[in-house]
Amino acid sequence: MSVILTDSNFESLILGSEKPAIIDFWATWCSPCIALGPTIDALGRDYEGRVNVGKLNVDENPDTSLKYGVTNLPCILFLKNGKIVDKHIGVAPKAVYDKKIRRLLEAGN
C-alpha cells in the first residue's frame, strides 16, 4: 500500500529516507486521480521495502505541492536523494510506472 503524505510528514518520511520515492499528487475532485489510486497502491505493494510510495492530497497539503511546482493532476514525482529525477503527468498503464521505477532503482547514487 501507499503511505498518506502530508505537509508535516513529507520531510521525515520521504526526504529523510535513503530509499527512492514515488509521490502521487492528487485531489478528491480529480477523476483521473481517483482512477490512478489503485495503481499507486499496487506499486506500493510491489515495491514495498525498496521504494517509498505515497499519496499527497494537494488541497489539504498546499505547501508541499507549491514547493514542487505541482500545477497539473495527477502528477507523479520520482525522487532519489531528495531530488526529482522523473515526472509523469496524467494516468498511464501500470507498466509505464514500473519501467520508471526500475530505472530509478537501477540508477547509481
C-alpha positions in Angstrom: 0.0 0.0 0.0 1.0 3.6 -0.4 1.5 6.0 2.5 -0.6 9.0 3.1 1.7 12.0 3.0 1.1 15.5 4.4 3.0 18.8 4.6 4.0 17.8 8.2 5.3 14.3 7.5 6.7 14.7 4.0 10.2 15.6 5.1 10.6 12.8 7.6 9.0 10.0 5.5 10.3 11.0 2.1 13.3 13.3 2.3 14.6 11.7 5.4 14.7 8.3 3.8 17.5 6.7 1.9 15.0 4.9 -0.4 13.9 6.4 -3.6 10.3 7.7 -3.6 7.3 7.9 -5.9 4.8 10.6 -4.9 1.2 10.8 -6.3 -0.1 14.4 -6.0 -3.8 14.1 -6.3 -7.2 15.7 -5.3 -10.6 14.3 -4.5 -12.3 16.3 -7.3 -9.9 14.9 -9.9 -11.4 11.9 -11.7 -8.2 10.7 -13.3 -6.5 10.9 -9.8 -9.2 8.6 -8.4 -8.7 6.2 -11.3 -5.0 6.1 -10.7 -5.3 5.4 -7.0 -5.4 1.6 -7.2 -2.4 1.6 -9.5 -0.4 3.6 -7.0 -1.5 1.3 -4.2 -0.4 -1.7 -6.3 3.0 -0.1 -6.9 3.3 0.4 -3.1 2.8 -3.3 -2.6 5.0 -4.4 -5.5 8.0 -2.3 -4.3 7.5 -2.4 -0.6 10.8 -2.2 1.3 12.6 -0.9 -1.8 10.7 2.3 -2.7 8.7 4.7 -0.7 5.3 5.1 -2.4 3.0 7.8 -1.2 0.0 9.9 -2.0 -0.4 13.6 -1.2 -3.7 15.4 -1.4 -2.9 18.8 -2.9 -5.9 20.6 -1.4 -5.1 19.5 2.1 -1.3 20.0 1.7 -0.6 23.1 -0.4 2.9 23.8 0.9 4.5 20.6 -0.4 2.5 20.9 -3.7 3.7 24.5 -4.1 7.3 23.6 -3.2 7.4 21.0 -6.0 5.6 23.2 -8.5 2.7 20.8 -9.0 0.1 22.5 -11.2 -1.4 19.6 -13.1 -3.1 16.5 -11.7 -2.4 13.7 -11.3 1.3 14.4 -11.0 3.7 11.6 -10.1 7.1 12.6 -9.0 10.0 10.2 -8.8 12.6 11.3 -6.2 16.1 10.0 -5.4 18.3 11.5 -2.7 15.6 14.2 -2.2 15.7 15.4 -5.8 13.2 15.0 -8.6 14.6 12.6 -11.2 11.5 12.0 -13.3 7.9 13.2 -13.5 4.7 11.9 -15.1 1.5 13.9 -15.6 -1.7 12.1 -16.1 -2.8 8.5 -16.0 -0.8 5.7 -17.6 -0.8 1.9 -17.5 1.0 0.4 -14.6 3.7 -0.8 -16.9 4.8 2.8 -17.5 5.3 3.4 -13.8 7.0 0.0 -13.4 9.6 1.0 -16.1 10.3 4.3 -14.4 10.7 2.7 -11.0 13.0 0.1 -12.3 15.1 2.8 -13.9 15.1 4.7 -10.6 16.3 1.6 -8.7 19.0 0.8 -11.3 20.4 4.3 -11.4 23.5 4.8 -9.3 23.6 7.3 -6.4 
